[in-house]
Amino acid sequence: MIAFSVLDLAPVLQGGDAAQSFRHTLDLAQHAEAWNYRRYWLAEHHNMPGIASAATAVVIAHVAGGTSRIRVGAGGVMLPNHAPLVIAEQFGTLESLFPGRIDLGLGRAPGTDPATMRALRRHHQRDSADTFPQDVQELQSYFAAPLPGQNVRAYPGSGLNVPIWLLGSSLFSAQLAAGLGLPFAFASHFAPDYLQAALQTYRQNFRPSEALEKPHVMAGLNVFAAGTDAEAQRLFTSLQQQFVSLRRGRPGPLQPPVDDGLNAWSEAEIAGVNHALAHAIVGSRATVSAGLQQFIAATGVNELMITAQIYDHAARLRSFEIVAQVRDELTA
């Protein structure tokens, strides 16, 4: 049975605020738990007016405290922004508060622009491709049982073995996850180009570890489900607008859906959005079912991480409910 999970960016809506976003996030998490989604992940972004999950560990605590069974975690924490010890302490605290329910997904991008990266007070003396593997291993050491003579330990965190995932949109993290024997999540919901190559690289080079005996892959997927294909396509225009605004260098709150968005965009912008969202599944229940079956067959993934930047909260809930119903039909 393939597990389905939820990726939430805690979208800030046009006309709304972060407080509303956090209420919607908890409500969606509670529904996701009732619909038997396996995980509920939140992502770290900075200086993004449309995303409220910058203080990712804090929002994870908010969600975990309002649910009881679903695993809650980061998809992900952008490790170059932080000292590994700080992340070990944060997630050691979360694991102590909510034992057996916390995941830690790690990315090597800053999740923001260069000026904001500098404002985060992490001095990148070397490229993240050089330091990320060492930072991951340092973080792992803080979660492991302490060694004799180990002077620096994470309190809490030491010995808790919080599950670590590596996230990626290229071959780098696929190779690293394989070498370290960690589960791997690919960001196919916005970076489709290297999906198959990354999965192949990970599976072919995987080395069993104490954390994982065999390869385990998750893929991110935009799924917008509604009563009809036309209704779902209209909901999808909120995400399309978000991508265009980001590429114009003017990120902002999530916009309501529109009927004529394409008319306001250039051909290059339309092509760019269509490319980035190439794996999106948008439509009625039947369309979503067919799309999910095709994607699963093509990738052989172990889990799907479903995301949907839908402006109307009720429509967003309904979309995730339809996906859960489709999942149950596929696995019956």
Sequence and secondary structure as in RCSB ss.txt:
>XXXX:A:sequence
MIAFSVLDLAPVLQGGDAAQSFRHTLDLAQHAEAWNYRRYWLAEHHNMPGIASAATAVVIAHVAGGTSRIRVGAG
GVMLPNHAPLVIAEQFGTLESLFPGRIDLGLGRAPGTDPATMRALRRHHQRDSADTFPQDVQELQSYFAAPLPGQ
NVRAYPGSGLNVPIWLLGSSLFSAQLAAGLGLPFAFASHFAPDYLQAALQTYRQNFRPSEALEKPHVMAGLNVFA
AGTDAEAQRLFTSLQQQFVSLRRGRPGPLQPPVDDGLNAWSEAEIAGVNHALAHAIVGSRATVSAGLQQFIAATG
VNELMITAQIYDHAARLRSFEIVAQVRDELTA
>XXXX:A:secstr
  EEEEEE  B BTT  HHHHHHHHHHHHHHHHHTT SEEEE    S TTB  SSHHHHHHHHHHT SSSEEEEE
EEEGGGS HHHHHHHHHHHHHHSTT EEEEEESS SS HHHHHHTT   SS HHHHHHHHHHHHHHHHS   TT 
    TTTTT    EEEEESSHHHHHHHHHHT  EEE TTT  TTHHHHHHHHHHH    SS SS  EEEEEEEEE
 SSHHHHHHHHHHHHHHHHHHHTT   SB    SSGGGGS HHHHHHHHHHTTT EEESHHHHHHHHHHHHHHH 
 SEEEEE   SSHHHHHHHHHHHHHHHHHHH 
